[in-house]
Amino acid sequence: MPRRDRTDESAQVHILEMLTLFWLFFMTATFILQLKVPDPTSPASDGILDLAAEDAYDSLAGASALDEANYSSRLAEMLATEDNDVTCQTMLDTLSASIRGNCWLAVDAGPLDSHGATSLPEGRSLTIHHLVHEGGHVWTVSLQVWHTGGGA
C-alpha cells in the first residue's frame, strides 16, 4: 500500500479551503444581489414641492392689499389686521389636492407657532421661510409641504 506523505494531505486541505472560499464568495454575492437599495429622491419632486410652497406664499404676498395706502401686500395686511389662523389657512387652501402643508408664523423675535389646519408629514417634506416687514414688525412665514400619501 502506498504511503501518504505530507504534500498529499496539504493538497487536500488546500482543495477544501478553495471550496470553502468559493462557497463564501458565492453566498456573499447572492446576499448583495438581494439587497434592496432605495432609489434616491428625484430633484423634480423637491422642485414640485418648492414651487407649490412658493405659489401658496405668493398667493397672498403677491396680491394687492385692500388698503393699499397702508399695506404693501394682502399678506402684510392680513398679518397685521386679521386672525393668524385665517392667514395661514388661506395660503394652505391654495395647495393642490396632491400636496398638503403646515404653516407657522412668528412676529419679531417670537417663536414660530403653527396656525391653520395642521397635520403630520407623510414622508419627505420641504419647508420654505420668508420674512415680511410691515408696520415696524418683522413676520416670519414658514410653509412646510409634502406629497399626500408620502410618495415621491
Sequence and secondary structure as in RCSB ss.txt:
>XXXX:A:sequence
MPRRDRTDESAQVHILEMLTLFWLFFMTATFILQLKVPDPTSPASDGILDLAAEDAYDSLAGASALDEANYSSRL
AEMLATEDNDVTCQTMLDTLSASIRGNCWLAVDAGPLDSHGATSLPEGRSLTIHHLVHEGGHVWTVSLQVWHTGG
GA
>XXXX:A:secstr
     HHHHHHHHHHHHHHHHHHHHHHHHHHHHH        HHHHHHHHHHHHHHHHHHHTS  SSTTT SSHH
HHHHHHS HHHHHHHHHTTS TTEEEEEEEEETT   EEESS     S  EEEEEEEEETTEEEEEEEEEEEGGG
  
